[in-house]
Amino acid sequence: MTCDMGISAAKANRGAAAVTPQSSPAPSQSAQSAGDPRRTNVPPPPGPAPEGMVWIPGGEFWMGAEEFPDAQPWHRVSVDGFWMDKTEVTNDQFSKFVKATNYVTVAEQAPRAEDFPGAPPENLVAGSVVFSPPDHPVKLNNHFHWWSYVKGANWRHPEGPKSTIKDRGNYPVVHIAYQDALAYAKWAGKRLPTEAEFEFAQRSGLERKPYAWGDELKLGGKFMANTFQGHFPDKNTKEDGHERAAPVASFPANRYGLYDMSGNVWEWTSDWYRHDYYQTLATQAPLTRNPQGPVDSFDPSEPGVKKKVHRGGSFLCTDQYCARYITGGRGKGEPDTGTNHVGFRLVRDLR
């Protein structure tokens, strides 16, 4: 069982869930300064950085992860340099886009009857999928225990209609479908990263390391990312200071100056998902330059359901269920589906 399968099922069960209570914002850990000694030996940028972006120098690296079958085998990849947002796109940034364009996200639109044949009309209401933890331990083979389709949930109301993004302007925007991210990217003059670009930036020169910061889950005894501690899914002990999404840049940046490349919220990439894509690349050539992803999508766990690749993991990642915040871990999701643990960040080519 994977995270996305539970999300797909919850979406198909539109209208059956109750709204979950809004979480109170948790205190933020202090972010590490740009003077981090780990940032040594990073090539300088080719010019002034666009606002809120950092230069990713490009180069060759080993792509993959030995922990997950769909991230095997290790294969050699090279990417050209590019600019990348320091953080996930925030509520404040997305609000400016909506104000300028009057854009309406997928979650804010009522589903069409033709897309859900047989669904009762009363269930075809605008909403999105929300993490709704039980108050007691449950078996992990039934995702309905913690995923619910919530009427009125969207980027303005992350946990449902009674929640708000007031005082959460610097939190990552969530409940973003793939087409929502594309619309914002077009407005901003940027694009979504490829899967290879994301991993290269996430690793920031640390080859074959399990974490974006090295070999250990904690660095100097401190958590380096917003993930799930405690007993999944019923009890999050918040040892990292956060129960759900955290304000962007709450944890230290990596060697390239990027924040939250692991944990917090999943991030869309431009690639279609195929479980066997890495096997294909590894057999084609010893080095793949600027891979753009497969031409189609196939997930053997849900044949016939097209999916795009998510990267980075989220606040729900845990070794008990889904540890894909590990560097190289791959997520996946239907393009028309956002949740309260999926957001995005953008890149820009050198001009």
C-alpha positions in Angstrom: 0.0 0.0 0.0 1.3 3.5 -0.9 0.1 7.0 0.1 -1.3 7.8 -3.3 -3.5 4.7 -3.4 -5.3 5.9 -0.2 -5.7 9.3 -1.7 -7.2 7.9 -4.9 -9.7 5.9 -2.9 -10.6 8.8 -0.7 -11.2 11.0 -3.7 -13.5 8.3 -5.2 -15.5 8.3 -1.9 -16.5 12.0 -2.3 -18.9 13.3 0.2 -18.5 10.6 2.8 -16.1 12.3 5.2 -16.5 14.8 8.1 -14.3 17.9 8.3 -11.3 17.5 10.6 -10.5 20.2 13.2 -8.0 22.9 12.3 -4.6 22.5 13.8 -3.0 25.3 15.7 0.3 26.6 14.2 3.3 25.1 15.9 6.5 27.0 16.8 9.2 27.0 14.2 12.7 25.8 14.6 15.2 28.5 13.8 16.5 28.1 10.2 20.2 27.7 9.5 21.9 30.8 8.0 23.3 31.0 4.5 26.8 30.9 6.2 26.5 27.2 6.7 29.9 25.6 6.3 28.3 22.8 4.4 27.8 25.3 1.5 31.5 25.3 0.7 32.7 24.3 -2.8 29.3 25.3 -4.4 30.0 27.1 -7.8 28.9 30.7 -7.8 25.8 31.7 -9.8 26.2 33.1 -13.3 24.6 36.4 -12.4 22.1 38.1 -10.1 19.5 35.7 -8.8 15.8 36.2 -9.6 13.9 37.1 -6.5 13.5 34.1 -4.1 15.6 31.8 -6.3 19.0 30.2 -6.0 21.4 28.9 -8.7 21.6 25.1 -9.1 24.9 24.6 -11.0 24.1 21.4 -12.8 26.4 18.4 -13.3 26.4 14.6 -13.1 25.2 12.5 -10.2 24.0 9.1 -9.3 20.2 9.0 -9.3 18.1 6.5 -7.4 17.6 5.0 -3.9 18.2 1.4 -2.8 15.3 1.5 -0.4 12.5 1.5 -3.0 12.0 -0.8 -6.0 10.8 2.0 -8.3 13.9 4.0 -7.5 16.2 1.3 -8.7 18.7 0.8 -10.2 21.2 3.5 -9.5 21.9 5.3 -12.8 24.1 8.1 -14.0 22.4 11.4 -14.9 23.5 14.9 -15.8 21.4 18.1 -15.7 22.1 21.6 -17.0 22.2 24.5 -14.5 19.0 26.2 -13.5 17.4 28.6 -11.0 15.2 27.1 -8.4 12.8 28.6 -5.8 14.4 28.6 -2.3 11.1 27.4 -0.8 7.8 25.8 -1.7 5.3 28.3 -3.1 3.5 29.9 -0.2 0.0 30.9 0.5 1.0 34.6 0.2 2.5 34.0 -3.2 -0.4 32.0 -4.5 -2.8 34.6 -3.2 -1.1 37.3 -5.3 -1.5 35.0 -8.4 -5.2 34.4 -7.7 -5.8 38.1 -7.1 -4.1 39.0 -10.4 -5.8 36.4 -12.5 -9.0 35.4 -10.7 -7.8 31.8 -11.0 -10.0 29.0 -9.5 -8.2 25.8 -8.4 -9.4 22.3 -9.2 -10.4 21.8 -5.6 -12.7 24.8 -5.7 -14.7 23.5 -8.6 -17.5 20.9 -8.4 -16.5 17.6 -10.0 -18.2 16.8 -13.4 -20.7 14.0 -13.5 -19.0 12.5 -16.6 -15.7 12.1 -14.7 -17.5 10.1 -11.9 -20.1 8.0 -13.6 -22.7 6.6 -11.1 -21.8 9.1 -8.4 -24.9 10.6 -6.6 -25.3 14.3 -7.6 -25.3 15.3 -3.9 -21.7 13.9 -3.7 -20.4 16.0 -6.7 -19.3 18.9 -4.6 -16.1 20.9 -4.5 -13.6 19.7 -2.0 -10.3 17.8 -1.6 -8.6 15.0 0.2 -7.5 15.7 3.8 -5.4 13.8 6.3 -7.9 12.9 9.1 -6.1 10.9 11.7 -8.0 8.5 14.0 -7.9 8.8 17.8 -6.7 5.3 18.3 -4.2 2.8 16.7 -5.4 1.2 13.4 -4.1 -1.3 11.0 -2.2 0.2 8.1 -4.0 -1.8 5.4 -7.1 0.5 5.3 -6.2 4.0 4.2 -9.8 5.2 4.9 -8.7 5.3 8.5 -6.7 8.5 7.8 -7.7 9.9 4.4 -11.1 11.6 3.8 -12.6 13.6 1.0 -13.7 16.8 2.7 -16.3 19.1 1.2 -15.0 22.7 1.0 -11.4 21.8 1.5 -9.1 23.8 -0.8 -6.0 26.0 -0.6 -7.9 28.7 1.3 -9.3 26.1 3.7 -6.6 23.4 4.1 -8.5 21.2 6.7 -12.0 22.1 5.5 -14.5 25.0 5.4 -13.9 25.9 9.1 -10.2 26.3 8.7 -8.4 29.2 7.2 -4.9 30.4 6.0 -5.1 33.5 8.1 -1.7 33.8 9.8 -0.4 31.1 7.5 0.9 33.3 4.7 4.4 31.8 4.9 3.1 28.2 4.9 3.3 26.1 1.7 0.1 26.4 -0.4 -1.6 23.0 -0.6 -4.5 21.3 -2.3 -2.8 22.1 -5.5 -3.6 19.9 -8.6 -1.0 19.6 -11.4 -2.9 22.0 -13.6 -3.0 24.6 -10.8 0.8 24.4 -10.5 1.1 24.8 -14.3 -1.2 27.9 -14.3 0.9 29.5 -11.5 4.1 28.7 -13.3 2.9 30.3 -16.6 1.9 33.4 -14.7 5.3 33.5 -12.9 7.4 32.9 -16.0 8.8 29.7 -14.6 8.2 25.9 -14.9 8.0 22.8 -12.8 11.3 20.9 -12.3 11.9 17.6 -13.9 12.3 14.6 -11.5 16.0 14.6 -12.2 16.4 18.3 -11.6 14.6 18.0 -8.2 16.8 15.1 -7.1 20.0 16.8 -8.2 19.0 19.9 -6.3 17.9 17.9 -3.3 21.2 16.0 -3.0 23.3 19.2 -3.5 26.4 17.2 -4.2 25.9 14.6 -1.5 26.2 11.4 -3.6 24.2 8.3 -2.6 23.3 9.7 0.8 20.0 8.6 2.3 19.2 12.1 3.5 19.5 15.5 1.9 21.9 16.5 4.7 24.0 13.2 5.0 23.9 9.8 6.6 21.9 10.3 9.8 18.2 11.2 10.4 19.3 13.9 12.9 22.2 16.3 12.5 23.8 17.3 15.8 20.8 15.9 17.6 18.4 18.1 15.6 15.6 17.2 13.2 16.4 18.5 9.7 13.0 18.1 8.1 9.3 18.1 9.0 8.2 14.5 9.1 6.0 12.3 11.3 7.1 11.1 14.8 5.2 8.9 17.1 2.7 6.2 16.1 1.3 6.5 12.6 -1.4 7.6 11.9 -3.1 8.2 15.2 -0.4 10.0 17.4 2.1 12.5 16.1 4.4 13.4 19.0 5.6 16.5 17.1 9.2 16.0 18.2 10.3 18.2 15.3 7.9 21.0 16.5 5.1 20.5 13.9 2.0 18.4 13.6 1.2 19.2 10.0 2.8 21.5 7.4 5.3 24.0 8.8 6.2 27.5 7.7 8.6 27.4 4.8 12.3 27.6 5.8 11.6 26.3 9.3 14.5 23.8 8.9 18.1 24.3 7.7 18.8 24.8 4.0 20.9 22.4 2.0 24.2 23.2 0.4 22.5 25.0 -2.5 20.4 27.1 -0.1 17.2 25.3 -0.7 14.7 24.7 2.1 12.3 21.8 2.8 13.6 19.6 -0.1 12.7 16.7 2.2 9.5 16.6 4.3 6.9 19.3 4.8 4.8 18.8 1.7 5.2 16.7 -1.5 6.1 18.7 -4.6 4.9 18.2 -8.2 7.4 17.6 -10.9 6.8 17.6 -14.7 7.5 13.9 -15.2 5.0 11.2 -15.8 5.3 8.3 -13.3 6.4 4.8 -14.4 7.6 2.2 -11.9 10.1 0.9 -14.5 11.5 4.1 -15.8 14.9 3.9 -14.1 15.4 0.4 -15.5 14.8 1.8 -19.0 17.3 4.6 -18.5 19.9 2.4 -17.1 19.8 0.1 -20.1 19.8 2.8 -22.7 23.1 4.6 -22.0 25.8 4.9 -19.3 24.8 8.6 -18.8 21.4 10.2 -19.4 21.5 13.9 -20.1 18.5 16.1 -18.9 15.9 13.3 -18.7 12.4 14.6 -19.2 10.5 11.5 -17.9 8.7 8.8 -19.8 6.2 9.5 -22.5 3.4 7.8 -20.6 2.4 6.7 -17.2 2.0 3.2 -15.7 1.6 2.3 -12.0 1.1 -1.5 -11.5 -0.6 -0.8 -8.2 -3.4 1.1 -10.1 -3.3 0.2 -13.8 -5.1 2.7 -16.0 -4.6 5.6 -13.6 -2.2 8.1 -15.0 0.1 9.8 -12.4 2.7 12.5 -12.2 5.8 12.2 -10.0 5.8 13.8 -6.6 9.2 14.5 -4.9 10.5 15.3 -1.4 8.1 13.6 0.9 5.8 15.3 3.5 5.0 15.8 7.2 3.3 12.4 7.0 6.5 10.5 6.1 7.5 7.8 8.6 9.5 4.6 8.6 6.3 2.9 9.8 4.4 3.5 6.5 6.0 5.8 3.9 9.6 6.9 4.2 9.9 8.5 0.8 11.3 11.7 2.2 14.6 9.8 1.9 16.7 11.3 -0.9 15.7 9.6 -4.2 12.3 8.5 -2.9 9.6 8.8 -5.5 5.9 9.7 -4.8 3.1 9.8 -7.4 -0.3 11.3 -7.8 -3.2 11.8 -10.2 -2.8 15.2 -12.0 -6.3 16.3 -11.0 -5.8 15.6 -7.3 -4.4 17.8 -4.6 -4.3 17.1 -0.8 -3.2 19.0 2.3 0.2 17.5 2.0 1.0 18.3 -1.7 2.4 21.7 -2.9 5.1 22.7 -5.4 8.1 24.9 -6.2 9.3 26.2 -9.5 12.5 26.5 -11.6 13.7 28.8 -14.3 16.2 28.1 -17.1 19.3 30.3 -17.4 18.5 33.2 -19.8 
